[in-house]
Amino acid sequence: MGVAVFFHADLGGDELVLDGPEGRHAAVVRRIDAGERIRLTDGCGAWAEGPVVGASKAGLSVAVDERGTVPAAHPRVVVVQAVPKGERAEPAVEMLTEVGVDVIVPWNAERSQFRANPERMEKMLAKWRAWAFEASKQSRRTWFAEVAPLASTAEVADRLARAALPVVLHEEATTPLASLTVPASGDIVLVIGPEGGIAPTELKTFDVDPVRLGDTVLRTSTAGVAAAAALFTRSRWA
């Protein structure tokens, strides 16, 4: 029987109770029953696994017989994603999470069509975090993807200045992404512009020589995952 992965905040004790929305989903929607093995994670590297010994509509009880921890991956990959328009935000967040990006930073770029106010920002972040949470479970991550608060251009520039490898994608750049040397540790900060592209004033603020991904121009919702995957092939996936 395969192992299903679910989030659980507390992994202490020899018998764990998976309740709340996660437990009800496991028992009622997934119909996981006694005898099946599942793995639970706190989303921060720790996991516990064992057979289900009790199941009800309220959740599951799991007898833990294996535990472990997974160290955080290096280098850490941070994707600054300009807020896409319409329905493109959800697949962008999901794909970035599934491919293994550690931190997703929504960026209110000059040419983004997102108009920030406190209520809209709160709703947007709640959606992005929910998408990242579900995608982290679906892709069986032990370290869940983090969604940072909405960033200004100045805050993005600060991240780039502190990065081990700052990467700004731009369709008019001549330097290929593949030519960059990937560091063994620290943060790779990857900036993805909006549908209208990164504005000249923003490029000046970033003070980073931009790079191109390839000969084609990708949508903002797919450029991040393509670039992150290209970097992973020369670091974590090598």
N, C-alpha and C positions, 0 to 999 in steps of 0.2 A: 504494500500500500504506500502511495506517495506521501510526501510530507507537505502539508500546507503551511503557509507562513502568515502569521497575524501579529499585530502590534499588541504589546502589553506593557504597561508602565512600570510594574513591579515584578521582578523575577526572583524574589526571595522565597525560600521555603522549598520543601520537597514535593508539595502538591500545589499547583497553581490554579486559580479560578479565573477564567476568561469570561468576564461579564460585560455589562453595558452594551453599547451599540456593536462593538466588535464581537462579543460573545453571542449576541442574538443573531448577527449575520452568519457567524460560523455554524450555529446550530440550526437556524431556521432556513436561511437562504442556501448555504452550502451543504446543509444536511449532514454535517460531520457527526458521527455517532461513536459510541464506546468501542474501543479496540483500534481505532485509527490513530496513527501517529501524526502529531503536528509539531511545528517549531514556532516558538514565540520569540520576539525580539523587543528590546526596549527602544530600538531605533538609534541607539548610540553605541553599537558594537557588541553588546551582550546578547546571548541567545540561550534558550533552554528548550529541550525537546523531550517528548515522551508520549505514551499512549493516553488517549482520552479514557478516563475511568467513569465519567458521568456526563450526561448530556440532557439538557432540558431547554425549554423555550427561553430561559433566562441566560443560558450560556453553557460553558463546558468546564469540567474539572480535568486537569492533566497531571499525571504522575510523572514527575521529572526524573529521567534516568541518564540524561546527558546535558552537559552545560559547556559553554565556551565563550570566548571573546574573539572578535575580529579586529585587528588594529586598523586605525584610520589609514586610508590610502594616501600615498604621496606620489607626485606633488598634488596638492589640492587644486581642483579646478573650479573657478568661480566664473559663471557666465552672467554678464550684465546684458539683460534682454530689454531692448526698447519695447515699451508696451505696444503690442500689436493691436490692430483694429478688429472689431467684430469678434468672430468666433475663433480667430487664429491663436488667441492666447492659450486656450486649453491644450491643443496638440503640442504647442511649443513647450509648455511646462511639462507635459507628460513625456515627451521624447527626451528632453534634457535630463529628466529624472531617470528614465529607463536606461539611457546610455551610461549613466554613472556620474553626472555632474554633482559636485558637493554642495555648492551654494548657487542659488538663482537670485539675481538682484534685478527687480523691475526698475526700469529707468524711464523717467518722464522726459524723453528727448524733445528737442525743439520742434521737430516735425512729427512727433507722435500726435495722434488724434485724441489722446486721453487728456481730459481737463480735470485736474486734481482739485478736490475739496475734501475736507475730513471724512465726510460720510462715504463718498465714492472710493476714497483711498482704503478705508476700512473694509468695505465690501469687496474691493478688488483683491486685497491681500488675503482675505478669508477664502476666496475662491482659489487663488493660486496655491495657498497652503493646503487646501483640501485636495486639489489635483495632485500636488506633489506627494502628499501622504498616501493617497490611493495608488499612485504609480509606484511608489517605493515598495508597497506591499506586493503589488502585482509582479514586479520585477525581482522580488525576493531579496531586497537589500537589507543588510544588517545595520548599516548606517543610512538613515533616512535623509533625503535631500532637504536642505534648509532653504526657505524663502525669506530673504532679508526684507526690511522695510523699503518702500519706494525711495529711490535715490535721485538726487539732483545731479546735474552735470558736474558741479564742483565736487560732489561726493564720489562720483565715478572717477574723476581725475585723481583724487586722493588714493583710491584703491589701486589705480594704475601706477602711481608713483611708488607705492609700497610693494608692488608685485615682484616676484622673482622673474616672471616673464609677462610683460604687458603686451597684449595683442588687440589691435583695433582693426576690424575688417572693413575694407572700403573697396568698392568696385573699380575705382580709378587707380588703385595702388599698383605698383610694378613689382614689388617684392613678394614672392610666393610664400604662403604660410609654411609650406614644406621645407623652406630653407632655414627656418628658425631652429635654434638649439633648445631642446626641452630640458629644463632643470630637473634634478633628482628630488628636490624638496622645495618647500615654499609654495606660494600661490601663483598659479597661472590665471591671470585675469583676462577674460575674453569678452570684448565689447561688440555687441550686435546692434546695428542701427535700425531705425524704423523703416516703414515702407518708402518714405521719401528720401532716405539716405541720411547720413550724418552731416549736419550743417558745418560749413567752414569754420564758424566761430567755435563749435564744439571740438573739431579737430585741433584747432589752435590751443584750446584749453587743455586737451589731453596731452599735448606735447609728446606724442609717440608716433614714430614712423608707421603708417598703416600698411597692412598686407592684404593680399587678395587670396581668396580660397581657390579659385580656378578660373576658367575662361567663361563660365556662365554666371549669371547673377541669380542667386537663390532668394526666395522669399525670406522675410525676417523670421518667420516661424520655423524654417528649416535650416537656415544658415548656421545657427548655433549648434545644433546636434551634429551637422556635418563637420564643422570645424573642431568640435570637441572630440569626435570620433577620430579625426585625423591626428590629433595630438595624443590621444590614448594609444594609438597603434605604435607610438614611439616612446611610450612610458609604461603605463599599467598593463597594456595588452601585449607588450613586446615579449 
